[in-house]
Amino acid sequence: MSIKKSNYLNLFYDKEADVLYFSKGTPSASDISDETENEMVIRKNPHTKEVTGFTVLNFSKRSKETDKNIKLPIEVDFKQTAFI
């Protein structure tokens, strides 16, 4: 069973910029980005309006303030169960 690359959840932390990036599949230059009130950027497909990723600004500052869990606005639908 093969999983399409568009179904991967990619995670990248840029320490210098202190930004955490999440992306479903490979980010697209055509995605629409909207910044939220809580220093997050949500990326959406301009045609389907589906959320394709999000960015957490000032990630280390936010993680130090919480001491516990960081709640992110994401809903994941795991339809395929396979390990890579």
N, C-alpha and C positions, 0 to 999 in steps of 0.2 A: 504494500500500500504506500502510495506516494502523497506527500503533502505539498500543495502549491506554495510557492514563495510568498504569494499575496496573503496567505493565512498565517504567516509567522508574526509573532509579536516581538519587535525589535526594541531593545533598551540600550541607551547610551548616555553616560554621564560625562559632561564636559566640565572638568574640575576648574579650569581657568575662568570659564564664564559662569560657573556654578549653576549649570542648567542641566536638568534631567529630561531626556527625550524618550517618548514612547511612540512607536509607529506600528501599524498593522501593515505588514509587507514593506515594500520600498516606498519611501515618501515620493510624492509627485509634485512637480513644480506648479501644476495647475490647481492644487488644493487651495481652498479658501481658509484663511487663518483669522480667528477672532480671539482677542485677548479678554479674559474675564476680569472681574473685580479683584480676585484673589491671586493675582500674578501667575496666571496660567494662560496658555494659548491652546485653543482647540482647533484642530485641522479637520476639514470636511471635504469630501468629494463634491465639486461644484454641480455635478449632474444628479447624483443620487442623494445628496445631503447626508450621507453616511459618515460618521466620525472615523477618520483614518489614523488619527494620532493626537497626542497632546504633549505639551511642553510645560515643565514645572520650573519657573524662574526662582532664583535665590533658594535652591534646593537645600543646601547645607544649613542655612539659617532656619528654614522651616522645619527641618528634621530635628534640630537642636531644641527648638521651642516646644516640641510636642512630647518628647521623652518616650512616647509609645508608638502608636501607629499613625501613619500619615494617610488620611483618607483622600482618595483621588476620585474624580467624577468619571468613572468608567464602568461600563457594563460589558461583560464578555460572554459570548455565546460559543461554547465549545461543542461543535457539532461532530467533529472527527476525533476519535480517540486512538492516537498512535504515538509511539515514542520514536524519536529520531536518534 
